[in-house]
Amino acid sequence: EAAATEMFDHLDEIGNGSMLDGVLAGVDEGWFVDEIADSAYATEQAIQRGEQIIVGVNAFTDGNDDDDPELLRITVEQERHQVKRLGATKADRDSDAVVRALDELRRVAADPEADVMPTLIDAVAVMATEGEIIDALADEFGRYRQPI
Protein backbone atom coordinates (compact mmCIF):
# COMPACT_ATOMS: atom_id res chain seq x y z
CA GLU A 1 0.00 0.00 0.00
CA ALA A 2 2.89 2.37 0.77
CA ALA A 3 4.38 1.77 -2.69
CA ALA A 4 1.05 2.63 -4.34
CA THR A 5 0.80 5.84 -2.31
CA GLU A 6 4.35 6.78 -3.34
CA MET A 7 3.50 6.11 -6.99
CA PHE A 8 0.36 8.26 -6.89
CA ASP A 9 2.22 11.03 -5.05
CA HIS A 10 4.96 10.97 -7.70
CA LEU A 11 2.44 11.07 -10.58
CA ASP A 12 0.56 13.90 -8.88
CA GLU A 13 3.82 15.81 -8.48
CA ILE A 14 5.09 15.42 -12.05
CA GLY A 15 1.59 16.19 -13.33
CA ASN A 16 1.40 19.42 -11.33
CA GLY A 17 -1.71 18.22 -9.54
CA SER A 18 -3.20 16.33 -12.50
CA MET A 19 -3.03 12.55 -12.35
CA LEU A 20 -3.62 12.28 -16.12
CA ASP A 21 -0.81 14.73 -16.90
CA GLY A 22 1.39 12.83 -14.44
CA VAL A 23 0.72 9.52 -16.20
CA LEU A 24 1.46 11.06 -19.60
CA ALA A 25 4.66 12.65 -18.27
CA GLY A 26 5.63 9.34 -16.67
CA VAL A 27 5.26 7.57 -20.02
CA ASP A 28 7.17 10.27 -21.89
CA GLU A 29 10.01 10.30 -19.36
CA GLY A 30 10.25 6.50 -19.21
CA TRP A 31 9.40 6.50 -15.50
CA PHE A 32 7.05 3.51 -15.78
CA VAL A 33 9.65 1.52 -17.74
CA ASP A 34 12.23 2.26 -15.04
CA GLU A 35 9.85 1.25 -12.25
CA ILE A 36 8.98 -2.01 -14.01
CA ALA A 37 12.67 -2.78 -14.61
CA ASP A 38 13.53 -2.07 -10.96
CA SER A 39 10.66 -4.28 -9.78
CA ALA A 40 11.67 -7.10 -12.14
CA TYR A 41 15.26 -6.91 -10.87
CA ALA A 42 14.17 -6.98 -7.21
CA THR A 43 11.87 -9.94 -7.91
CA GLU A 44 14.64 -11.86 -9.70
CA GLN A 45 17.00 -11.24 -6.78
CA ALA A 46 14.38 -12.52 -4.31
CA ILE A 47 13.89 -15.64 -6.43
CA GLN A 48 17.64 -16.26 -6.60
CA ARG A 49 17.97 -15.86 -2.82
CA GLY A 50 15.04 -18.27 -2.30
CA GLU A 51 12.92 -15.58 -0.62
CA GLN A 52 10.28 -15.89 -3.32
CA ILE A 53 9.21 -19.36 -4.42
CA ILE A 54 8.36 -20.03 -8.05
CA VAL A 55 7.09 -23.60 -8.45
CA GLY A 56 9.18 -25.40 -11.05
CA VAL A 57 11.87 -22.70 -11.07
CA ASN A 58 13.48 -22.58 -7.65
CA ALA A 59 11.33 -25.12 -5.78
CA PHE A 60 9.38 -28.29 -6.58
CA THR A 61 11.51 -28.89 -9.67
CA ASP A 62 10.92 -32.64 -10.05
CA GLY A 63 10.59 -33.41 -13.74
CA ASN A 64 12.57 -30.40 -14.92
CA ASP A 65 15.22 -32.69 -16.37
CA ASP A 66 12.77 -34.03 -18.97
CA ASP A 67 13.60 -33.36 -22.60
CA ASP A 68 12.72 -29.89 -23.82
CA PRO A 69 9.62 -29.74 -26.00
CA GLU A 70 10.13 -29.51 -29.73
CA LEU A 71 10.21 -25.88 -30.83
CA LEU A 72 8.97 -24.51 -34.10
CA ARG A 73 11.89 -23.46 -36.24
CA ILE A 74 11.26 -21.61 -39.49
CA THR A 75 13.74 -22.56 -42.19
CA VAL A 76 14.96 -20.26 -44.94
CA GLU A 77 13.10 -22.46 -47.42
CA GLN A 78 9.83 -22.07 -45.49
CA GLU A 79 10.34 -18.33 -45.28
CA ARG A 80 10.93 -18.10 -49.04
CA HIS A 81 7.82 -20.18 -49.68
CA GLN A 82 5.70 -17.89 -47.49
CA VAL A 83 7.08 -14.75 -49.18
CA LYS A 84 6.25 -16.32 -52.56
CA ARG A 85 2.68 -17.08 -51.38
CA LEU A 86 2.30 -13.50 -50.18
CA GLY A 87 3.46 -12.19 -53.55
CA ALA A 88 0.97 -14.45 -55.34
CA THR A 89 -1.85 -13.29 -53.06
CA LYS A 90 -1.02 -9.63 -53.73
CA ALA A 91 -0.85 -10.29 -57.48
CA ASP A 92 -4.23 -12.08 -57.53
CA ARG A 93 -6.24 -9.65 -55.40
CA ASP A 94 -8.15 -6.54 -56.50
CA SER A 95 -5.57 -3.85 -55.68
CA ASP A 96 -8.10 -1.02 -56.09
CA ALA A 97 -10.41 -2.68 -53.56
CA VAL A 98 -7.51 -3.01 -51.12
CA VAL A 99 -6.63 0.69 -51.51
CA ARG A 100 -10.28 1.66 -50.98
CA ALA A 101 -10.59 -0.57 -47.91
CA LEU A 102 -7.40 0.81 -46.35
CA ASP A 103 -8.48 4.40 -47.07
CA GLU A 104 -11.82 3.67 -45.42
CA LEU A 105 -10.01 2.13 -42.45
CA ARG A 106 -7.95 5.31 -42.05
CA ARG A 107 -11.11 7.43 -42.28
CA VAL A 108 -12.98 5.37 -39.68
CA ALA A 109 -9.96 5.23 -37.37
CA ALA A 110 -9.87 9.02 -37.35
CA ASP A 111 -13.34 9.10 -35.76
CA PRO A 112 -12.99 8.43 -32.01
CA GLU A 113 -16.65 7.36 -31.82
CA ALA A 114 -16.48 4.87 -34.72
CA ASP A 115 -16.22 1.10 -34.45
CA VAL A 116 -13.25 0.05 -36.60
CA MET A 117 -13.99 -3.68 -36.44
CA PRO A 118 -16.40 -3.86 -39.43
CA THR A 119 -13.91 -1.87 -41.52
CA LEU A 120 -11.06 -4.14 -40.42
CA ILE A 121 -13.11 -7.16 -41.48
CA ASP A 122 -13.79 -5.52 -44.85
CA ALA A 123 -10.05 -4.92 -45.34
CA VAL A 124 -9.28 -8.56 -44.56
CA ALA A 125 -12.06 -9.69 -46.92
CA VAL A 126 -10.36 -7.95 -49.88
CA MET A 127 -7.04 -9.58 -48.88
CA ALA A 128 -5.28 -6.59 -47.29
CA THR A 129 -2.26 -7.91 -45.42
CA GLU A 130 -1.70 -7.58 -41.69
CA GLY A 131 1.20 -5.22 -42.38
CA GLU A 132 -0.92 -3.03 -44.65
CA ILE A 133 -3.67 -2.86 -42.05
CA ILE A 134 -1.21 -2.00 -39.27
CA ASP A 135 0.37 0.69 -41.44
CA ALA A 136 -3.07 2.19 -42.14
CA LEU A 137 -3.88 2.30 -38.43
CA ALA A 138 -0.42 3.70 -37.63
CA ASP A 139 -1.11 6.54 -40.07
CA GLU A 140 -3.88 7.63 -37.70
CA PHE A 141 -2.63 6.48 -34.29
CA GLY A 142 1.14 6.59 -34.76
CA ARG A 143 3.62 4.04 -33.49
CA TYR A 144 4.88 3.75 -29.94
CA ARG A 145 8.62 4.13 -29.61
CA GLN A 146 10.09 3.30 -26.23
CA PRO A 147 12.32 6.13 -25.04
CA ILE A 148 15.91 5.08 -24.54
Secondary structure by P-SEA (a helix, b strand, c coil): caaaaaaaaaaaaaacccaaaaaaaaaaaaaaaaaaaaaaaaaaaaaaaccccccccccccccccccccbbbbbcaaaaaaaaaaaaaaaaacaaaaaaaaaaaaaaaaacccccaaaaaaaaaaacccaaaaaaaaaacbbbbbccc
